[in-house]
């Protein structure tokens, strides 16, 4: 008998929001509860995806066309879905992904000013009907996040964007959360780490309380 589809959880947020630290925390918490899960990231998650990530983040003299950036992201996403995300969900595992398509709406539409229709078209083409079940948005003021990002060392191509770019990204994320309240869980990432992780524990209990195993889903 084929197992029910696993839960698909995504983490979103701007630069310096603390996604990596808090994903590791949630991973440990869920595994302590016996959840079989896969943790991955975008862009990345596969050898092809990691190559695309390096291309996208590397500083370069030539300007990158927004459409080229968007198409590279969705090319990596298509590989990621086929190789990692879909098989794990079909096997009944939970998947935690550091960024997914909401990041394309935030960064390419909000930040770059691209049409949301372009992202929606690619979203349907690449993902079919698959969407995250839950999205945890780690939100912090732009200045706070950028200060944290600078403290990590050399900035990548995205992290060197202007403040206004990141404000548009944050505004888009908050609008997505408002429009998709049933899927989004907003976490104030400007709080001390202990408070953020206490909120993650609360959300985790909500997931266990309301989760109903889904039927397998394919392309």
Buried (B, 14 or more C-beta within 10 A) or exposed (E): EEEBBBBBBBBBBBBBBBBEEBBEBBBEBBEEEEBEBBBBBBBBBBEBBBBBBEBBBEEEEEEEEBEEBBEBBBBBBBBBBEBBBBEBBBBBBBBBBBBBBBBBBBBBBBBBEBEBEBBBEBBEEBBEEBBBBBBBBBBBBBEBBBEBBEEEEEBBBBBEBEEEBBBBBBBBBBEBBEEBEEBBBBBEBBBEEEEBBEBBEEBBEEBEEEEEEBEBBEE
